[in-house]
Amino acid sequence: MIQSVDRSLQILELLKEKPGGMGITELANKLDVAKSTIHRLVSTLESHQYIQRSADQTSYRLGLKFIEMYHVVVDELNILEVARNVLEELSERTSKIAHLVMIEVDHQVIYLDKVETQSTIRIYSRTGRKAPLHCTGVGKAILAYSSDKQLNDFLSTKELFKLTDRTITDATEFQNELEKVRQNGFAIDDEEHEEGIRCIAVPIFDHLGSATYAISITGTVPQMSEERLAEYLPILKQAGKEISRRLGYKGSR
């Protein structure tokens, strides 16, 4: 480990945690390093625009270089590449069909990726196809973590139409369902979209903490019994956490 690089990175981490800025003395005390050493490191970081001085010249904060780097990282981040091997492992460990979806501006989900098993079941989903939010596990997983405005917009503009006898069509009941999703950390489509098909889903959080994506596993009702769900849920939740981590999510929801 190169000590000067390590200390420079520690300075950046400290400044990240204190947006208002920190002075040389405070940084030196935090890192238990001589002020002269901190001053040299800070001067180097400042010259490369990784940090900048406050208006009164008494403290330092993160610099504009991070905005430039942020856009490069986000622009290069491909959700399909990030999630693919996690989906493959999820499908292999559960022997179920695994899906990755994204919410669309028209209040639907679009299937971005699908990993199939040797199962002979045939279901509605295919890459590029869209599905409603209110009767799919992935849709409910995303909606449960949307803002109040987004949820109100959805409920005021979209009909909770019936696809099967188990589809939730009452707005109050649906909001109660979303509250259960938030409490449990996962959503279930219990034959609400297709008869005989059950799926469980979890949200995927991006670097901003937004649930723009979701993943799920799907099977027939006998294949997705309560005993099986208890077995699959930890695997599914871990997969969701891993994809969220790869997208830069730092929270704990």
Legacy VTK file of the C-alpha trace (Angstrom):
# vtk DataFile Version 3.0
C-alpha trace
ASCII
DATASET POLYDATA
POINTS 253 float
0.000 0.000 0.000
1.290 3.462 -0.907
0.798 5.583 2.205
0.351 8.942 0.471
-2.310 7.522 -1.849
-4.076 5.845 1.047
-4.133 9.082 3.056
-5.372 11.053 0.047
-8.264 8.643 -0.351
-9.034 8.887 3.355
-9.202 12.680 2.984
-11.708 12.318 0.148
-13.807 9.918 2.224
-13.857 12.362 5.137
-14.874 15.255 2.899
-17.628 13.099 1.391
-19.104 12.634 4.860
-18.981 16.367 5.640
-20.312 18.381 2.651
-19.769 21.655 4.501
-16.033 21.148 4.326
-13.130 20.520 6.706
-9.994 22.488 7.513
-6.372 21.322 7.640
-6.357 21.021 11.426
-9.556 18.970 11.546
-8.308 16.632 8.824
-4.975 16.220 10.595
-6.718 15.366 13.864
-9.095 12.910 12.196
-6.259 11.057 10.464
-3.690 11.549 13.235
-1.228 12.968 10.716
0.949 16.087 10.857
-0.663 19.230 9.472
2.268 19.750 7.115
1.593 16.324 5.561
-2.124 17.040 5.208
-1.338 20.389 3.612
0.836 18.755 0.936
-1.788 16.121 0.168
-4.602 18.677 0.065
-2.604 20.949 -2.235
-2.037 18.062 -4.646
-5.714 17.081 -4.640
-6.706 20.700 -5.151
-4.368 21.106 -8.121
-6.173 18.207 -9.838
-9.611 19.642 -8.935
-10.583 16.727 -6.720
-11.118 19.157 -3.862
-11.678 22.906 -3.703
-11.444 25.635 -1.081
-14.428 27.280 0.525
-15.203 30.926 -0.221
-13.478 32.068 2.992
-10.412 29.914 2.198
-10.565 28.168 5.602
-11.780 24.726 4.611
-11.921 22.237 1.743
-14.705 20.232 0.134
-15.008 17.816 -2.782
-14.322 19.418 -6.162
-15.956 19.565 -9.562
-13.808 16.742 -10.916
-16.214 14.284 -9.283
-19.106 15.575 -11.391
-17.099 14.803 -14.510
-16.172 11.354 -13.221
-19.752 10.665 -12.121
-21.096 11.187 -15.638
-18.418 8.951 -17.140
-19.214 6.116 -14.711
-22.996 6.395 -15.087
-22.847 6.653 -18.873
-20.752 3.488 -19.026
-22.960 1.555 -16.605
-24.952 -1.052 -18.516
-27.632 -2.705 -16.390
-27.686 -5.779 -18.630
-23.959 -6.360 -18.184
-24.165 -5.601 -14.470
-27.030 -7.988 -13.795
-26.579 -10.831 -16.270
-24.342 -13.191 -14.311
-26.365 -12.562 -11.138
-29.544 -13.544 -13.007
-27.873 -16.651 -14.358
-26.775 -17.723 -10.880
-30.222 -16.925 -9.473
-31.913 -19.073 -12.091
-29.417 -21.892 -11.595
-29.745 -21.940 -7.799
-33.541 -21.874 -7.826
-34.179 -23.774 -11.080
-36.679 -21.037 -11.971
-37.056 -18.436 -14.708
-35.315 -15.198 -13.679
-36.348 -11.775 -14.976
-34.882 -8.277 -14.960
-37.321 -5.432 -15.641
-37.326 -1.644 -15.740
-40.201 0.773 -15.141
-41.321 2.782 -18.180
-42.733 6.324 -18.314
-46.111 4.905 -19.339
-46.478 3.164 -15.959
-45.585 -0.292 -17.210
-42.595 -2.547 -16.771
-40.514 -3.707 -19.703
-38.644 -7.011 -19.577
-34.939 -6.282 -20.141
-33.558 -9.779 -19.654
-34.752 -13.309 -19.014
-32.836 -16.421 -18.025
-34.728 -19.640 -18.622
-34.227 -23.041 -17.094
-34.888 -26.477 -18.524
-38.491 -26.077 -17.373
-41.182 -26.656 -19.946
-43.539 -23.975 -18.586
-44.458 -21.189 -20.952
-45.280 -17.778 -19.589
-46.186 -14.324 -20.902
-42.784 -12.678 -20.508
-40.169 -12.163 -23.171
-37.409 -9.594 -23.605
-38.813 -6.303 -24.847
-42.385 -7.077 -23.837
-44.297 -4.825 -21.440
-46.583 -5.707 -18.537
-48.778 -3.800 -16.043
-47.396 -2.638 -12.718
-50.352 -3.492 -10.497
-50.558 -7.238 -11.136
-46.902 -8.242 -11.519
-44.481 -8.923 -8.713
-41.802 -6.803 -10.353
-44.251 -3.940 -10.851
-45.356 -3.986 -7.231
-41.737 -4.241 -6.047
-40.912 -1.022 -7.902
-44.106 0.867 -7.026
-43.726 0.089 -3.320
-40.555 2.184 -3.217
-41.696 5.002 -5.496
-42.363 8.515 -4.202
-45.818 9.572 -3.014
-46.153 11.705 -6.151
-45.252 8.817 -8.448
-47.721 6.515 -6.726
-50.484 9.121 -6.795
-49.821 9.770 -10.493
-50.095 6.051 -11.161
-53.325 5.588 -9.215
-54.917 8.670 -10.781
-54.060 7.788 -14.383
-54.062 3.990 -14.584
-56.963 1.606 -14.123
-56.360 -1.424 -11.902
-57.944 -3.695 -14.470
-58.584 -7.385 -13.883
-56.523 -10.006 -15.684
-57.400 -12.973 -13.449
-59.782 -13.604 -10.568
-56.913 -12.821 -8.183
-55.936 -9.417 -9.619
-56.211 -6.599 -7.063
-58.509 -3.918 -8.523
-59.361 -1.850 -5.433
-57.060 1.157 -4.865
-57.120 0.921 -1.061
-56.411 -2.796 -1.113
-53.610 -2.178 -3.585
-51.975 0.454 -1.378
-52.189 -1.972 1.543
-50.470 -4.541 -0.655
-47.633 -2.102 -1.355
-47.242 -1.457 2.365
-46.781 -5.214 2.867
-44.099 -5.164 0.171
-42.218 -2.406 1.994
-42.459 -4.284 5.283
-41.344 -7.609 3.837
-38.843 -6.369 1.250
-40.359 -8.427 -1.565
-43.509 -8.668 -3.687
-45.590 -11.641 -4.793
-47.633 -12.074 -7.939
-49.994 -14.806 -6.777
-51.705 -15.721 -10.064
-52.629 -12.053 -10.502
-51.160 -11.742 -13.990
-51.418 -15.280 -15.308
-53.457 -18.126 -13.891
-51.342 -20.936 -12.497
-48.192 -18.786 -12.361
-46.633 -17.359 -9.206
-43.569 -15.143 -8.920
-41.638 -13.322 -6.222
-39.727 -10.097 -6.882
-37.419 -7.614 -5.186
-36.541 -4.042 -6.166
-33.152 -2.958 -7.470
-31.890 0.382 -6.135
-29.530 2.560 -8.166
-26.821 4.948 -6.919
-29.485 7.562 -6.114
-31.577 5.116 -4.090
-34.318 4.939 -6.720
-36.072 1.640 -7.462
-35.999 1.827 -11.243
-35.457 -1.898 -11.761
-36.604 -5.193 -10.230
-35.739 -8.873 -10.529
-37.939 -11.912 -10.000
-38.142 -15.666 -10.214
-41.205 -17.354 -11.693
-42.741 -20.806 -11.686
-46.015 -22.665 -11.469
-48.021 -22.520 -8.253
-46.938 -26.039 -7.185
-43.307 -25.120 -7.894
-43.649 -21.942 -5.820
-45.267 -23.327 -2.678
-44.866 -21.546 0.663
-42.075 -23.943 1.601
-40.272 -23.222 -1.662
-40.751 -19.469 -1.287
-39.097 -19.590 2.122
-36.179 -21.370 0.491
-35.907 -19.042 -2.511
-36.394 -15.671 -0.817
-32.924 -15.355 0.785
-31.344 -16.226 -2.574
-33.499 -13.680 -4.419
-32.883 -10.929 -1.859
-29.135 -11.502 -1.982
-29.215 -11.257 -5.777
-31.106 -7.974 -5.538
-28.613 -6.567 -3.062
-25.689 -7.571 -5.264
-27.078 -5.855 -8.374
-27.941 -2.759 -6.328
-24.391 -2.707 -4.951
-22.976 -2.902 -8.460
-25.143 0.065 -9.445
-23.594 2.122 -6.636
-26.343 1.817 -4.029
-24.985 2.382 -0.505
-28.193 2.239 1.532
-29.803 -0.567 3.506
-33.409 -0.668 2.316
LINES 1 254
253 0 1 2 3 4 5 6 7 8 9 10 11 12 13 14 15 16 17 18 19 20 21 22 23 24 25 26 27 28 29 30 31 32 33 34 35 36 37 38 39 40 41 42 43 44 45 46 47 48 49 50 51 52 53 54 55 56 57 58 59 60 61 62 63 64 65 66 67 68 69 70 71 72 73 74 75 76 77 78 79 80 81 82 83 84 85 86 87 88 89 90 91 92 93 94 95 96 97 98 99 100 101 102 103 104 105 106 107 108 109 110 111 112 113 114 115 116 117 118 119 120 121 122 123 124 125 126 127 128 129 130 131 132 133 134 135 136 137 138 139 140 141 142 143 144 145 146 147 148 149 150 151 152 153 154 155 156 157 158 159 160 161 162 163 164 165 166 167 168 169 170 171 172 173 174 175 176 177 178 179 180 181 182 183 184 185 186 187 188 189 190 191 192 193 194 195 196 197 198 199 200 201 202 203 204 205 206 207 208 209 210 211 212 213 214 215 216 217 218 219 220 221 222 223 224 225 226 227 228 229 230 231 232 233 234 235 236 237 238 239 240 241 242 243 244 245 246 247 248 249 250 251 252
